[in-house]
Amino acid sequence: MERIITPTLVLRITLAAVFFMHGFLSIFTGAVNNFGNQYLHGAGFAPIGLPLAWAIKLSHVACAILLILNRYIRLTAIVTVPILVAGIIMIHAAAGWFVVGAGRNGVEFNVLLIGVLVYLAIINKKGVIA
């Protein structure tokens, strides 16, 4: 008999929760508009900063849904990893490694998310993993 709860299920659901809350809360509070209009426009993405911000945040929500449904895991990683890498380069690298403790807003959290996404994409077989 197969186990209902597997280690990869735990990873997928945990990762889905992180991406859902990160995307949904930003959309729900309107912070996505500030991210697009203030940060991305100022970083040289004008005039597409706002649509880009919405695409990023909606992709996080879609990522969460696909992780929960256990569908298109490789595609999810292919879309999400570059977004996280861009976040590291544009925002988090300047703050160093640590998110909390010895620093603030650093890269360690994004590195962990990237590692888990890459792991799930590697073990993915025919669109579905345990």
Secondary structure, 3 states (H helix, E strand, C coil): CCCCCCHHHHHHHHHHHHHHHHHHHHHHHCHHHHHHHHHHHHHHHCCCHHHHHHHHHHHHHHHHHHHHHCCCHHHHHHHHHHHHHHHHHHHHHHHCCCCCCCCCCCCHHHHHHHHHHHHHHHHCECCECC
